[in-house]
Amino acid sequence: SIDMIPQIEEMPIARLKEFLAMEEFFATISLYLANCRMIRDSNFEYLMAKRKEFLAKGTLDPEPLLNGEDLIELGFEPGPEFRVILKKVRVEQLEEKIHTREEALKIVKAEKKA
C-alpha cells in the first residue's frame, strides 16, 4: 500500500519482491506519485531499479518451490499450518537464501520435527 513506501529501502527483500510483483504495483506507484505531487522521487527510482534488477535475475516472482501437495506427501495434514509453512519457504526463496526444491524440503522437514 502507499503507506509503506516511505520505509521502502528498509523493507525485507521478500516483502519488497511481493510488493513489486503485485498486479496493482503501477497503480499504487501512480497514486503515490500523485499524492506526493512529485515527478521524480528517490523511492520511485529505487523501486524501479530493484524491479529491473529482480526481473533481470528472474527472482522477482519465481515459481514457488513447494505447494500443499508436497506437504501432504511429507505427511502433513491439510490445515492452517500449510499457509505458515509455505510462507516461510516462500520468504526464504524470495530472500534468495534457498534456490532448489531440495533446500525447501529441508526447511519443511525441520518444521515437521519441531
VENNORJO-V824367 format. One record per residue. N is the residue number from 1. RES is the residue in three letters. PSI is psi in degrees with one decimal (999 if undefined). OMEGA is omega in whole degrees, 0 to 359 (NA if undefined). Layout:
N;RES;PSI;OMEGA / N;RES;PSI;OMEGA
This chain:
1;SER;168.5;183 / 2;ILE;-34.6;183 / 3;ASP;-26.3;183 / 4;MET;-15.5;188 / 5;ILE;-38.5;180 / 6;PRO;-26.9;180 / 7;GLN;19.2;190 / 8;ILE;-38.2;183 / 9;GLU;-16.8;177 / 10;GLU;-3.2;184 / 11;MET;136.8;175 / 12;PRO;145.5;184 / 13;ILE;-42.8;181 / 14;ALA;-45.4;180 / 15;ARG;-39.2;178 / 16;LEU;-44.5;179 / 17;LYS;-39.8;177 / 18;GLU;-41.7;179 / 19;PHE;-47.6;182 / 20;LEU;-27.3;182 / 21;ALA;-6.6;181 / 22;MET;142.9;174 / 23;GLU;-31.3;184 / 24;GLU;9.6;186 / 25;PHE;-53.8;185 / 26;PHE;-33.7;176 / 27;ALA;-40.9;179 / 28;THR;-44.9;180 / 29;ILE;-41.1;179 / 30;SER;-42.9;178 / 31;LEU;-41.3;179 / 32;TYR;-47.9;181 / 33;LEU;-38.8;177 / 34;ALA;-39.5;179 / 35;ASN;-40.7;180 / 36;CYS;-15.9;184 / 37;ARG;41.5;179 / 38;MET;141.6;174 / 39;ILE;-39.5;179 / 40;ARG;132.4;183 / 41;ASP;138.3;184 / 42;SER;-35.2;177 / 43;ASN;-42.4;179 / 44;PHE;-46.1;180 / 45;GLU;-40.5;178 / 46;TYR;-48.4;180 / 47;LEU;-45.3;182 / 48;MET;-37.0;178 / 49;ALA;-43.8;180 / 50;LYS;-41.3;179 / 51;ARG;-45.2;179 / 52;LYS;-43.7;179 / 53;GLU;-50.1;183 / 54;PHE;-37.1;177 / 55;LEU;-42.9;180 / 56;ALA;-36.8;179 / 57;LYS;-11.2;182 / 58;GLY;23.0;183 / 59;THR;6.5;182 / 60;LEU;-52.6;183 / 61;ASP;64.1;182 / 62;PRO;157.0;176 / 63;GLU;132.1;179 / 64;PRO;143.6;181 / 65;LEU;-27.8;181 / 66;LEU;163.5;174 / 67;ASN;-177.0;182 / 68;GLY;-35.3;179 / 69;GLU;-36.9;178 / 70;ASP;-39.9;180 / 71;LEU;-39.7;178 / 72;ILE;-43.4;178 / 73;GLU;-28.0;179 / 74;LEU;0.6;176 / 75;GLY;6.8;176 / 76;PHE;145.0;174 / 77;GLU;134.8;177 / 78;PRO;137.8;179 / 79;GLY;-172.1;184 / 80;PRO;-26.8;181 / 81;GLU;-21.8;178 / 82;PHE;-49.4;182 / 83;ARG;-42.6;181 / 84;VAL;-47.0;182 / 85;ILE;-46.9;181 / 86;LEU;-34.4;177 / 87;LYS;-42.0;179 / 88;LYS;-44.8;179 / 89;VAL;-42.2;181 / 90;ARG;-41.9;178 / 91;VAL;-44.6;178 / 92;GLU;-39.0;178 / 93;GLN;-47.2;181 / 94;LEU;-30.5;177 / 95;GLU;-3.5;179 / 96;GLU;30.5;176 / 97;LYS;-25.7;174 / 98;ILE;152.3;184 / 99;HIS;-11.5;185 / 100;THR;161.1;176 / 101;ARG;-38.9;181 / 102;GLU;-41.6;177 / 103;GLU;-38.8;178 / 104;ALA;-41.7;179 / 105;LEU;-35.8;178 / 106;LYS;-41.9;178 / 107;ILE;-45.6;182 / 108;VAL;-42.3;180 / 109;LYS;-36.8;177 / 110;ALA;-37.7;177 / 111;GLU;-39.2;181 / 112;LYS;-36.0;179 / 113;LYS;-29.1;184 / 114;ALA;999;NA
